[in-house]
Amino acid sequence: MTKKETANLVATHRALESARRAHAAKFAARKLRESSVRIAPEFQTESPDYPISDWRYDVTNGDTRLGYWEWVSHNLEAHQDY
């Protein structure tokens, strides 16, 4: 593989990853809007059930690569039966 082909492959990968992240963020936002859980105005920057400190812990330990609100949405879905 030539350097130009490698550069094109890397650029394509980056573009696809960026598009995937944008799609995931839109999906998470839609799921949060559709969720029966409503965030009170005083919690607009953090979920009352899933604090940012818990998300940071998961990120630090390599347990998630999700953004905060994606992580909240994932946890809401994972724990909806409880």
N, C-alpha and C positions, 0 to 999 in steps of 0.2 A: 504494500500500500504506500502510495506516495505521500509526501507531506501535505500536499494540497487536498488529497482525498481524506486524510486524517483530520485536517482542519475543517473540511466540509462536514464530516461525520460528527465532530465535536460540536460544531455550530448547530447542526440539526438536532442533536441530543439536547442541547441547551434550550432550543426553541420549543421542543416537545415537552421538556420538563417544566418550562415556564407556563405553557398552555395547560398542562395537567394541574399545576398548582392553582392557576386562575379558575379552572373548572371546579376543582375541589373546594375552593373558597366560596364560590357561588353556590355550590350544592349545600355546603354546611350552613351558609346563611339562610338558604331557603328552608332547610330542615329546621333550623331554629325558629324561623317565623311560623312554620306549620306546627311546631311542637305545642303541646298543651301547657308547657312550662312558659310562663311569662316572667320576664325580668323586670323587677320594680325599677322605677326611675333612679333610685339611689344606688342601683347596682349596674348601671350602664357600662361600666368598664370592666366588670368582673361578675361572673356567675355566682349567686349565693351558695350554690351547691358544690361548685368546683373552683376553688380558689386558685389564683395564679401561682401561688407558692407550690401547690401540688403539681401543676403543669410543669413548672420549672424543675421540680424534682425529677419528674419523668424524663424531661429533656436531658438533664444533666446525667442521668443514669443510662441514657440511650434507649429508653423504653418507648419513646415517640419522636417522630420528626414532624408531627403536625403542628400547625400554628395553634395559638391558644383557643380560638373559637371553633376551629375544626376539632380539636381535642375535646372541648365541651360537648359538641354535637355527637362525637363518637361515644363518649361516656353516657350521654343521655340515651342514645340508642341501645347501648350495651346493657344498661341498667333499667330499661323501661318496664321490664316484667317484675321488678322487685317492689 
